[in-house]
């Protein structure tokens, strides 16, 4: 049973006292789970490009508010199901290279469309590139607003030690397939071989493409929906999340966002290091090394399996870092904690 949570640590950058924190929780908790339709926003920006002009993937990303979205813009272009309505052929690389095109005619078709509007292409590059490059998009950039949400999440994360019996834990993961996205939940008793509960939910699509540092806005909606359904009965005491917690550029990864939104203990588990510095090249089995960012320990690299690379563990919500890595070890047989490993398998199976 979970009880007597200590008060949330207050981020001094936010300037919130405890009363304001409580008010923030009650008034803004619902806002933390709201996600804009970034895919549609990106496509609508294409409609602003004047005839006879082109733009770049990076220019659109900057219009959204973060150059980190450049690859995501390319993904949306590649999956554009309505190229006649949304002219993705008007988007090129930052050096003027035409780039790929998934529409009719491929790259040759892309060049023909450009030339039909008077945009000259030579050797797969746009001529007079700077003269025909459009950047003046009329938009209120959405990504800075998502960063503000992450700032609120960061201020609401409970990093203190909680009273956890840790007899049961669950793992959650998300997988993508031809029929949409599947979120999976697997609950396991400590030392148990078989899950005590398995649940999945499917939705047709996600509203946000993958952007480094913004994973929560892609996967939070489907995970939140699944866990709210399960919560009507009972959630496991602590949840391992396939994603970072405070081991994140803004200390507000998916595990923290989910934990704060649900007000439930979560632990972030990642296979790759997102940020920070760590010396984990010589770790032995069950050893850990601190991940440091700007002089602060934001997670640990943990060797959970002799035959695998370490994983990266961080506070999600309502656990301490010491509790987090010890719980990961307690529930691990292989590289990932067993509830999370099984959730990954289940999500992948249902999605394909």
PyMOL commands that set and color helices and strands:
alter all, ss='L'
color gray80, all
select helices_A, chain A and resi 18-32+38-46+57-64+67-78+88-90+106-116+129-132+142-156+215-231+254-262+321-330+338-351
alter helices_A, ss='H'
color red, helices_A
select strands_A, chain A and resi 55-56+91-92+121-122+125-126+168-177+180-189+197-203+238-242+266-270+288-293+296-302+311-317
alter strands_A, ss='S'
color yellow, strands_A
deselect
rebuild
show_as cartoon
